[in-house]
Amino acid sequence: MGKPPAPSQLTAATEHTVAAPAARLDQYMAGLLPGESRSRVQRLIAQGHVRLNDGPARSGSKLRAGDRLSWELPAPAPSRLEAEPMDLRIVYEDEDLVVIDKPAGLVVHPGPGHATGTLVHGLLGRGPAWSTIGGTERPGIVHRLDRDTSGLMVVARNDVAHRDLARQLQRRVMTRRYRAIVVGEVADLAARIEAPIGRDRKNRQRMAVVAGGREAVTEFRRLEIAGGHSLLDVGLGTGRTHQIRVHLAFIKHPVLGDPVYGRRSPLIGRPALHAQSLTLRHPRTRKSMTWESAPPEDFELAWNSLSQPKMR
């Protein structure tokens, strides 16, 4: 597990009194620290950074009203990532947040096979001032888009903005809407999909609708039908990995060109999915703000080719 951080490497202690009973400490703490994942919270508890009633705490500790929590978070380690010049399309920028129109093909943060050339490297190329809550490998990243999904995403300039934006995501104050071309003629004008998502038990590289998975809610409106395909406006009630792609495949209408949950298509070289609109409350001014992004050329060409009459 390694040595605990020295006192100088810890943030100032934070104290909190529990208002109502809770089944598990790690779940409760994840709600108090919306920028931290539950697995990260569990590690903090295991490393002794969280105390319950001035004593040691466990992730599975049950909480009662009046219990006292205190915690000290390790200061973020210096980033080893190097800044890279990158021509990013910035839709909006201020001292708290940046809204980016991400192109398809750009990976958001470093991972296996993507040590360089990610959006994060491009952000660092615009300066070092980004939130640290996501860790040294994900500066500024509040939420992510799949590599081959194009469209709008918000990144945070500082930790205060990051926590507020993460809370908006958690409470569904921040809304994101997508355009998707799917295979087949969708019968419903509008529908809501509620089906839990987890790792596919047969293929751990995929996600799937599975019993015991995490709650996942997707709703959509059918906009048009053409060439045996449908154009949908899709909204997220939750933000699970590959959620839209998994849910649409689950109802037998996979995203066009999706090689993982459907099949490749000669019409488009990626899943036909685009994050078209983003609405949030500014973390400083509390003003509601909305941005729109038209689908890129490959998406439009694919839909137009389906919409045109075929030669006999």
Order of alpha helices (4+ residues) and beta strands (2+ residues): beta-alpha-alpha-beta-beta-beta-beta-beta-alpha-beta-alpha-beta-beta-beta-beta-beta-beta-alpha-beta-beta-alpha
